[in-house]
Amino acid sequence: MSDPIQTAATPPTRRNLPVCVLDGDPNQLAHARDLLERAGFTTVGALNPGEAVEKIRAGRCRVILADCQVAGTDGLALLEKALQKDRGIHVILMSAVHSVDGAIEAIKHGAYDYLCKPLDSARLTRTLDELSEHLRKSQGVAASPDQDWRPLPLSEMRRIHIQRVLETCNGNRVRAARVLGIGRTSLYRFLKSSGKQAASARASA
């Protein structure tokens, strides 16, 4: 794999967010890494969960982009193992067989996002940029791979989780509230509050 295509225009948050791509298909693995490196991300590859876990242990990645079905395991099992090794790891699952229920289950177990294969490069980079920005804000500075990464505040993780579930439910608030296990009124109140906070942040920017 060639060096990442990083130019002066590449956001520092991309250069400083190493991604481990886990896929049992070497061609799919190379394709995903190429997409990411062309966007300016640093990547490492793994063909099986064991390799991915070793890279987590070695501190070589902060994000794992993993195929849901690889090397005899499933995405949720890998997700749980990765989070046990490092609570600061963020896992994005991808699958050639998209299922709304599968996506919701992955998010409920702690996945940052759930993407369809073939990968949409715009959606993938948008997800990673969003994660980079959250991490930058939580630390106050753009961290480098050698720095300690602190987890996102609980309130921010809650917001991200609710937003992911809502997106997975195609904006259906009734279904999202049911999946989240909260009342529709509580969800509407949260979304209204989040909208006001976002508007205030834009106004003060």
C-alpha positions, 0 to 999 in steps of 0.5 A: 500500500502506498503512502497516504496522499496527504497534501497541505490541504489535507485536514490535520484531523485526517492525518492524525486518525489512523484507521485499521481496515479489517476485511478477509478479502484482500481485494476489498481490503486494498480497495477500502485502504485506497479510498481512505488514503486518497482522502488523507487518512493513515491506514493499516490492514488486517485480514483477520480479527487476530491481526486487528486486535494486535494492532489495537494492542500496539496502539496503531489505530484509533478506528477499526473499519471492519467487515461484519463477516470475516474469518469465521467471526461476526461484527458484534463479536469483534466489536465487543472484543475491540472495546474490551481491549481499548475503550477509546477505540471506535468501530465502524462496521460494514456489510454487503448485506444491509439490514436496518435491524443489523445496523440498529443492533450494531449501534446498540452494542457500541458501533460508531456507524454501520455502512453498506458495501460497496463503500460510499467514499463520501459517506465514509469520509464524512463519518470519519471527519465527524468522529475526528471533529468530536475527538478534537473538541473533546481534547481541545486540540487536534491529537496525534497518534502518539497522544493519549485519546480521551473518550468523548463526554457521555452527553456527546456519546448519547447525542451521537448514539441517538442521531445514528439510530435516527438515521438508521431508522430513516428519520422515523422518530416513532421507530427510533424512540422504540429502539432507544427505549424512550418515549416519543416525547423524550426523543422530541424534547432531546432533538429540539434541545440539540437543535437549539444548541447547534444553532447557538454554536453556529451563531457564536462561531 
